[in-house]
């Protein structure tokens, strides 16, 4: 009849995957319809559909455990008549903080796995006692618990010291739990010090400073809507703020030819194609937690045929570029690219893997592997060279950069060259056209004298052309553009003592940056009352 009997979209605990448990009313022919929930489709849009009478558990408790430790996991719901316990070891490959858990249950196995979080610090299971003095959250970083019945509130006594700063976080909804948690911090007398019901999606996160005069607080967790049951599991995490950072690889955005509309942002995780004898530039963003120093991006030595250069994220910066090149004879292959960043002191370095942006954290595939899909592909139809990899532009002046191209047999059309990375309001001229009959281009970079921008900027140059009947995009070498002041003024004496009616001579040197040789006028402001300075004009080319 076409009547819908059941529907499922993102079953709790299965990420973006789904399961339907339905009893068919009578014998006959039924249809199972599968489509993208947004009718968008994937690339590729692969899936596996399993139909039959299968045994499965609906959830597992706890939702995670300390890495390398064995524990007893309780399976609940689904086709299980009663809870089933199974021993597992919390382990995963390096770089992963989650594993997939699929303990056996009696009967034919459906076997869709549960996501299981791995931590590096000791963890606890919620005590069965109700008295607050017996519900201690101590000597551990994570408390695993459940809001086991409607209206339940879980409370824990948490020792603290005055002046401490704590970050408290609940993991529940992001791990498939139906719990919409409300987290509250109260003092020994019940006065509320802090609370949160969101922070990381539906999961709460808060940071609070311990006031004076107390030696413990009470942490409370409940469902925001008063719900509860065996499925309402959570992980309560407590840690002090620490110096750290995390890295994320962003998808590349193709630069359109001059006059063309901007390219649409890519969907999904980034993919890096490195042409033989060519370049690929990978953008890596950093999220800083207190740490504000430099970070050096690298790839492992085991990346055969691939080399990386540049990759420095300067102190205080939130993004960096890693230039990857492949040898001309590198074998064509697809592989997982691993990028890591090192920061901190040389004696105690912090090394963090870069995760691929664009992955949905709810996906059940290897979304938590710190790798980026990559491939070594055929050589580009043309090879480019830039005359200089590092150039300097004087504030208010122009600077030329020559680009040459070695065309292959198919690269006979005009070539558009575009750039990103320069502050457009301050530096212009980073685009041009190489005519069909030409093999070179000279860009004239202009620095706007009205824009007070000084600093170093990485200029990414991209060439687009028609070759062999299709559009080709080719990455050019990265060029570091430094905008500098045309001169500096150095005072030979930093202090001047004057009496009423006296005069004082202050010696100075004008240090010029070539090719600037213009007139320099020296004036002063913010002088004490009654003190004046005669404006000095330094002639062209002179320094005193």
N, C-alpha and C positions, 0 to 999 in steps of 0.2 A: 504493500500500500504506500510505501515511501515514508511512513511515519518514523520519526527519530526515536530510538529506544534509549540511547545513551550517548554521551559526548564527554570527551576529556581533552583538556588543554593544560599542559604544565602541571602534571600530577605532583603534589607535595612530596619532596624527597627525591624526585627524579629529575630535578633541574628543568630543562626545556622539553624533556621527553614526557610521554604520557602512557597511562594504562587505563583500560576500561574493564571493569568487573561487572558483567551483566548476565542475568539468567534469561535465556530466550523463552518466550511464552509457548511456542509450539514448533513442531518440525516444519521445515520448509527451507527456502532459499533466502539468505540475508546478505546485505551488502556492507562491506567495511570501506569507508571513504577516508582517504588521507589527503590533507592539503596543508600548506603553510598557514599558520594562524592569521597572518597578515596578508595572505595571498601574494607574498613577495617572491617566494622561491629562494633556493640557495644556489651557490656556485662552488662545487656541485651540490645538487639537491638530493644526495643519497639518503636512504633510510632502510631499516629492516623492520618488517611487520611480522609478528608472531601471533598466530591464532590457535586456540585450543583450550583445553581444561588444564590449567597449570597451577602449581602451588607457589605461593610467594608470601613474603612478609612485607608489611606496609612501612615499617620503620625499624630503626635500630637505636639502642641506647647503651652507652653514651654516644654523643655525636663526634667524639674525637678522643685522643689520648696522647701521652708523651711518646715521642719517637723512640723506636727500638724496644719498647716495653710490651710485654704480653698482658692481655686483659680478657675478661669475660664479657662478651657483648650479648645483650638481650634483644631478641627479635620479637616483634609484636605485630598484631593486626593481620590484615590480609586473609589468607585461608587458614591461618594457624588457630587452632581451638584454644590454645593456651600459650603463654610466652615460652620461647625456646632460647636456651643459652648456648653460646658457641665461643670457643677460645680463638683469639686472633692475635697477631703481632703487628703493632703499629709501625709499618715500614713503607718506604717509598724511595724512588730513585733520587739521587742528589738534585737539588734545585726545586724539588716539589714539596709543598706543604700540605698536600692532601693525597689520599689514596682512595681506591674504589673497593668497597667491601661487598662481597657476595657470598655469605656463608650458606651452606646447603640447608634446605628445609625438606620435610618429608613430601614425596610425590614428584611428579614431573616438574622440572624446574623452569620458572620464567626467567630468573637470574638477572633481571635488571639490577645493577649495583647501586649501593648507597654511597654518597660522598662522605668521607671520613677524614676529619681534620687531624693534622699532626702538629704537636707542639714540642718545644725543646726544653721545657721546664716541668717540674713535678705537677701532677694533677690530682684532684680529689673527686670522689663521688659524694653527692649529697647525703648527709647523715640521716638515719631514720628517726632520730630523737626530735622532739618538738621543742624542748627547752632551749632557749637562746644560748645559754652557757655551754651546751653540748653541740651547738651548731657553729663550730669554729672554722673560719676560713683563714688558715695560717700555714706557713711553710710550703706554700704552693702558689702557682700562678693562675690556675684555672679551677673553677668549681663546676662540675657537671651535675645538672639537676633537671627536675621536671615539675611543671605545674600539674600535678596528677589529678586534680579534680576541680570542678567548677568553683570559682571564687577563692581558690587557694592563693596564699601569699607566702613565698619562701623568704625566710630571713636568716642572715648570717652575721655572726659577731666577727668583726675585722679589726685586729690590733693596728693602731697607728701611733705616730708621734707628732707633736705640734710642729708645724712648719713644713711637713712633708707635702709633696705634690703627687697625686695619684691619677692614673688614667684607668677608668673602668669601662668595660665594653661587654655587651651581650651578643653572642652569636646564636641565632635561632632561625629567623625567617630566611636568611641567606643560605642556610643549610637545609632548607625544606621543612622546617618545623612550622606548624600553623600558629605558633605563639607570636603575638604582637606585643612585645615585652615593654613594661614600664619599670624603669630602674630608679630607685630612690636611695639616697644616702641620708641617714639620720644620726643625730648625736645620741649619747647615752640616755638623755632625758626624752628622746623622741622628737626633738626639734629637727625639722628638715633642713639639711645643709645644701643639698643639690638633688636634681632629678632630671630625667630625660626619657623620652619615649621614642625618639628617632636619633639619627646620627649617621648610620651606615644603612641607608634604606629604612626599613621598618625596625631594624635593630638599634637599640640605644647605645650611645657613647657619650661619656662626659669626663671632664677633668676638674678636680677640685683640690683646694689647698686645705690642709688640716688646721683648724684654729687651735689656739692655746687652751690648756686646761682640760684636755680629754686624752684618754689612752686607747679608745676604741670607737668605732662607729658601727652602725647596724645597716647592712646592705639588704634591700628588699627587692624582690622580683615578683611581678604579677602580670597577668594578661590585661591589656588596656581595656578589653571589653568584658572582663570577668569570666572568660572561658577557661577550660582546663580539660585534662584527660591524659592518658598514657602517651599520646603522641606529642604532647606539648613540652618537648625537651629543649634545653638551652645549655650554653657554655658561658659562664661568667668569668671574664678575664680581668686581672688586676696587675698593673705594672706601673713603675715610675717612669716619667719621661726620659727618654734616652736619645743620645746623639745617633742619628741614623739617616738613611736616605733610601729611596727606591727608584728604579729606572723603568721606563716604558718606551718601547720602539713604536714610532708612528708610521702609518702608511705614507708612501710617497705620493705627492700630488703633481701631476703633469702640468707644465706651464704652457698655456695656449699661445699661439702666435700673436704678434701685436695686432690689436683691434678685435680679436676674437673674444667671446664671453669667457668669464672665468670657468675653469674646469670644476665639475662637481666633485665634492669630497668622496674618496673611495669608501666603500662599505666593507666591513669585515676586517680581519686581522691583516697586518702588513705582509707583503711578500717581496723578497729582494731578488731581483734578477741581475746577475753580474756577468756582463759579456766578456768573452775571451779577448784579452788585450785591451779591455775597457774598464770603466769605472761604474760604481754605484755608490751613492751617498745616502747614508742612513741617518735619520734624525732620531735622537734619543732625548726624551724629556726626563727631568729629575724632580721628584717630590722630596723636599728636604724636611727633616725633623730635627731642628736645632743645628745640625751640622751645616756649615756654610762655606766650607773649603772647596778646593778644586777636586775634580773627579776625572780620572783617566779611563777612557773606554778602550777595551781590547777584545780580540777574538782569540780562541785557543790556538796554540801552535799546531794542534792536530788538524786544523782546517786546511787540508791539502790543496795546494794551488791557489790559495786565497791569502792576500796580505791586507793588513789594515794600517792606516796612518791617520794623523791628526787625532781626532777623538777626544780632545781636551774640553771638558766643561769647566769654564773658569769659576773661580770663587764667587759665590753669590748668584751665578747664572742658573737658569732653569732649563736650558736646552744645550745640546752639543751635536756635532756632526762627525760621524765616523766614515772615512773614505775607504771603500773596499775595492780592490782590483784583482783581476784574475789573470794568470799567465796566459800567453797566447796559445800554448799547447795544453792548457788545463782540460781534463776530461769533462765532457758534458755530463751533468748529473744534477739530480735534485737532492737536497740534504737539509737538515735542521741546523740553522745558524745559531750559535751561542755567542751572546755578547754580554760582557760583564764590565762593571765599573769599579775602580778602586779609589777610595778616598781615605782621609784620616792620616795619622802619623805613620811614618815608615816602620816604626817599631811595633805599632798596633794597627795595621791596615784594616779597613772595612772593605770587603769585596762583596758586591751584590750583583745577582743576575738581572738582566733586562728582560722583562716580560713583554709579550706582544700586545699592543693596544688593539681594541676592536673586538676582543673575544668577550662573549657574554659570560660572566662568572657563574651563571646558572647552567651553562652547557655541561653535558656529561662526558664529552670527549676529553682529550688531553689538554684542556683549557688552562691547566695550572703548570704545564711544563714551560720552563723559562727558555724557550727556543722560538726562533722565527723561521717560517718556511722560506727556503732560498733555492736558487738554481744557478748553475753556470750555463750560460746560453751562447749561441753563436756570436761571432765577432760582429760589431756594428758595421754598417755600410760605409762609414767614414770615421776617420780618426782626427782628433783635434789636439792642438797644442796652444798654450797661452805663453806669451813672452815672459811673464813674471807671475810667480805664485804668491807674492806678497808685495803690495804697493802702498804708497803713502800719498794722501791727498791733503794739501794745505787748506785750512779753513778759508772758504771764499774763493778757491782756485779750481782749476781743471786738471785732469790727469788722463793720459791716454793709455790704453791697453790693447795690444795687438793679438789677434787670434788667427791662427792658420789652420787649414783643413787639408787632409790627405784623402781624396775621394776614392772610393772603390768603384768598380765598373757600374754599379746601379745607382750611385749617388750623383746624378747629373742635374738635379733640379736645384732651385734656390733653397737656401737654408736660413731659417729664422733662428736667431739667438736671443734668449730671454734670460733674466736673472731674478733671483730672490735673495733675501738676506740683508739687503741694504735698506736703511731707513729712508723710504721713498720721499719723505718731506725734506730730507737733508741732502741726499745724494741721488742724482739722476743720471740718465744716459746708459743704463745697463742693458740695453737691447739694441739689436740691429739686424741687418739682412746681408747675407753673403749671396751675391748674384750668381746665376747659373754659370756664367763664364769666369767667375772669380774663385780664388782659393784663400782669400784672407779678408779680415774685417778689423777695423780699428774702432774700438769703443772710446768715446770721450766721456769720462765720468766727470760730472760737475757737482761742486759742493755749494749748496745754498748758503750765502753769507748771513742770511737772516735766521738760520737754524743753528742754535748753539749746541751742536752735537759733536762731542769729541769721544773717540774710542775706536776699538777694533771690531770689524764686522765681517763675517764669512760670506762671501758672494758665491752663490751657486749658479753656474751657467749651464743652461740646457739648450740643446739644438734640436729642432724639429724639421724634417724634410720628407719628401716623397721618394721612396726607393723601392724598385721592384713592384710598383703598383700599390704600395701601402705606406701609411705614415709611420715613420721611425722617430723615436725620441732617444737622443744620445746625451749622456752626461759628460760635461767637460770637467777638467780639473778644478778643484776648489781654489779660490783666490781670496786671500786675506786682505781686506781694505782697511787701512788705518787712517782715520781723520785726525789731523794734528793741527795745533795752532802754528801760524807761520813764524812766530817768534816768541821768545820768553824774556822776561826781565829779571836780572839777578842783581840784588842790592849787595854792595860790598860791605856795607855796615848796616846792621839791623836795628841799631838803637841810636837815637839822637837826643842830646840834652841841650836845652836852650834856656837862656835867661831873657828877661824883658828887654826888648830892643835889639837883641842879637840876631845874627844870621847863621845858618848852618848849611854846609854843602854836603849833599848825599851823593856818593859815587855809585854808578850802576853800569852794568854791561847788558847790551841788547844781543841776545843770541838768536841768530836767524836760521831758519830751516830752508835750504835751497829748494826752489829757485827764488824765494822771496827776497827782494832787495829794496823794497819801497820805504817811504818816509814813515817813521814811528813817532807818534806824539805821546809824551808822558805827562800825565796829570795825576792829581791825588784828590781823594775824598775822605770824609770823616776825620778831618783834622781838628785838633783842639781849638777852642774859641780864641780868636786873635792870631792864629797861625795860618799862614798862606803859603802856597807853593807856586812858583812861576812855572807855567807850562813849558816843557822842554821839547824841542823838535830835533830828532836824530835824522840827519840827511840820508838819502838813499845810499845803501851799501855800507854805511858806517855802523859801528857797534858801541860807541861811547857817546 
